[in-house]
């Protein structure tokens, strides 16, 4: 019994250390403002069409249709620094009526990992044309495991 508790604590602390290690790699640029998502144009190489294709081609509809808790909206919020690197990911979830709900972990993890895989960010700029840190988000509307919509458009 004690051995299994020790193993569980070890695995939990190892995963926490690993996840913290990944977050340490991302840093906002110092002495640069961080702008809300709506004030500057953080873009992606190839535009929003490339982002939509990225998510749609990798989305395993057949697998996710079989899961419980597979309808709702998943929002991934994150920051893009002045170098075009993304980090500080936050996940928010709700049902299709915008009430808090936890969707299937497999679906949530899929969107988080695919968002982390987007590497061709073009940083936003301030009024003087200098690169800035920015907030960004994507929301994914899912009904019965089928990806219906990716926002913002």
C-alpha positions in Angstrom: 0.0 0.0 0.0 2.7 2.5 1.0 4.7 1.5 -2.1 1.8 2.3 -4.4 1.2 5.6 -2.7 4.9 6.4 -3.2 4.7 5.5 -6.9 1.6 7.6 -7.4 3.2 10.6 -5.7 6.4 10.1 -7.7 4.5 10.0 -11.0 2.4 13.0 -10.2 5.4 15.1 -9.2 7.3 14.0 -12.2 4.5 15.0 -14.6 4.2 18.4 -12.8 7.9 19.0 -13.1 7.9 18.0 -16.8 4.9 20.3 -17.5 6.6 23.2 -15.7 9.8 22.5 -17.6 8.0 23.0 -20.9 6.4 26.2 -19.7 9.8 27.6 -18.6 10.9 27.6 -22.3 8.3 30.2 -23.2 8.9 33.7 -22.0 7.2 37.0 -22.9 9.6 39.6 -24.3 10.6 42.0 -21.6 10.1 45.7 -21.9 7.4 45.1 -24.5 3.7 45.5 -23.9 1.3 42.6 -24.0 -1.8 43.5 -26.1 -5.3 42.0 -26.0 -6.2 39.7 -28.9 -8.4 42.3 -30.6 -5.9 45.2 -30.7 -3.2 44.0 -33.0 -3.0 41.6 -35.8 -1.2 38.5 -34.6 -1.3 36.4 -37.7 -0.2 33.0 -38.9 1.9 32.2 -41.9 -0.7 31.2 -44.6 -3.6 32.9 -42.7 -6.6 31.4 -40.9 -7.2 28.9 -43.7 -4.0 27.1 -42.8 -5.0 27.0 -39.2 -8.4 25.6 -40.0 -6.8 22.9 -42.3 -4.4 22.1 -39.5 -7.2 21.3 -37.0 -9.6 19.7 -39.5 -7.2 17.3 -41.1 -5.9 16.0 -37.8 -9.3 15.7 -36.0 -10.3 12.1 -35.5 -14.1 12.4 -35.8 -14.7 8.6 -35.8 -12.8 8.2 -32.5 -14.3 11.2 -30.8 -17.9 10.4 -31.8 -17.7 7.3 -29.6 -16.8 9.2 -26.4 -19.0 10.4 -23.7 -19.1 14.2 -22.9 -18.2 15.0 -26.5 -20.4 18.0 -27.2 -19.5 21.6 -26.2 -17.1 24.4 -26.8 -13.4 24.2 -25.9 -11.5 27.4 -25.9 -7.7 27.5 -25.8 -6.2 30.8 -24.7 -2.5 31.6 -25.1 0.0 34.3 -25.6 2.3 34.9 -28.6 5.5 36.7 -27.7 7.3 39.3 -29.9 9.4 36.5 -31.4 6.4 34.6 -32.6 6.5 31.8 -29.9 3.3 30.6 -28.2 2.9 29.6 -24.6 0.9 30.1 -21.4 -1.9 27.9 -22.6 -5.2 27.9 -20.7 -8.2 25.7 -21.5 -11.8 26.7 -20.9 -14.8 24.5 -21.6 -18.6 24.8 -21.6 -21.6 23.0 -23.1 -23.4 24.3 -26.2 -25.6 26.6 -24.0 -22.4 28.2 -22.5 -22.8 26.5 -19.1 -19.6 25.2 -17.5 -18.9 21.6 -18.6 -15.9 19.3 -18.8 -15.6 17.6 -22.2 -13.9 14.3 -22.9 -10.2 14.5 -21.9 -9.1 13.0 -25.2 -10.8 15.8 -27.1 -9.4 18.6 -24.9 -5.9 17.1 -25.0 -6.1 16.8 -28.8 -6.9 20.5 -29.2 -4.3 21.6 -26.7 -1.5 19.6 -28.4 -2.5 20.7 -31.9 -2.5 24.3 -30.8 0.9 23.9 -29.3 2.1 22.4 -32.6 1.3 25.7 -34.5 4.8 27.2 -34.9 4.5 29.8 -37.6 3.1 32.8 -35.7 3.8 36.3 -37.0 3.8 38.6 -33.9 1.5 41.6 -33.6 2.9 45.1 -33.9 2.3 48.3 -32.0 1.4 51.7 -33.5 5.2 52.2 -34.2 5.5 48.9 -36.1 7.5 47.2 -33.3 6.7 43.6 -32.4 4.7 43.1 -29.2 3.5 40.3 -27.0 -0.2 39.4 -27.7 -3.1 37.3 -26.4 -4.7 34.8 -28.8 -7.4 32.2 -28.6 -9.3 29.6 -30.6 -12.7 28.1 -29.8 -13.8 24.8 -31.1 -17.5 23.9 -31.3 -18.2 20.2 -31.1 -21.5 18.3 -31.3 -21.6 14.6 -30.7 -17.9 14.4 -31.5 -18.1 16.3 -34.8 -16.1 19.5 -35.1 -18.6 22.1 -36.3 -16.8 25.4 -36.1 -13.4 27.0 -35.3 -13.4 30.6 -34.1 -12.5 33.4 -34.3 -13.0 33.5 -38.1 
